[in-house]
């Protein structure tokens, strides 16, 4: 699925099942909450914290998909074409960081 298709599918879901988009500020708060859920799993799965018994059934992929879903909602609401935005962002990084990472001693093995 392309980003464009994802934006269209999310919009269709919102219009048919979700009734309407939440306000942009509500979606921003929900995005923050969803990113926090990803962070919680990462801290326990890859960091030093341990899972509680109630955390055993967590699904990192599902939580990442929740983040993506809300981000797509915000893009749709604010009329942002994520394909174009990502392409422009990658071009910016290619210019800005052309040598930065190769010159970073911290990244050398």
RACOR-V881026 format. One record per residue. RES is the residue in one small letter. PHI is phi as a letter, one per 30 degrees, with the letter a starting at -180 (NA if undefined). D_LAST is the distance of its C-alpha to the last C-alpha in whole Angstrom. Layout:
res = <RES:RES>
phi = <PHI:PHI>
d_last = <D_LAST:D_LAST>
This chain:
res = <x:x:x:x:x:x:x:x:x:x:x:x:x:x:x:x:x:x:x:x:x:x:x:x:x:x:x:x:x:x:x:x:x:x:x:x:x:x:x:x:x:x:x:x:x:x:x:x:x:x:x:x:x:x:x:x:x:x:x:x:x:x:x:x:x:x:x:x:x:x:x:x:x:x:x:x:x:x:x:x:x:x:x:x:x:x:x:x:x:x:x:x:x:x:x:x:x:x:x:x:x:x:x:x:x:x:x:x:x>
phi = <NA:d:d:d:d:d:d:d:d:d:d:d:d:e:d:c:c:d:i:a:d:d:d:e:d:d:d:d:d:d:e:d:d:d:d:d:d:d:d:d:d:d:d:d:d:c:c:c:d:c:d:d:e:d:c:d:c:d:b:e:d:d:d:d:d:d:d:d:e:d:d:d:e:d:d:d:d:c:i:c:d:d:d:d:d:d:e:d:d:d:d:d:d:d:d:d:c:e:c:e:d:d:d:d:d:d:c:d:d>
d_last = <35:35:34:38:39:38:39:43:42:42:44:47:46:47:50:51:50:48:52:50:47:46:46:43:43:43:41:38:39:38:35:34:35:34:30:31:32:28:27:29:28:24:24:26:24:21:21:24:27:29:31:35:38:38:35:35:36:33:32:28:29:33:32:29:32:34:32:32:36:37:35:37:40:39:38:41:43:42:42:39:38:34:34:34:32:29:30:30:27:25:27:26:22:22:24:23:19:19:17:16:13:11:12:11:9:8:6:4:0>
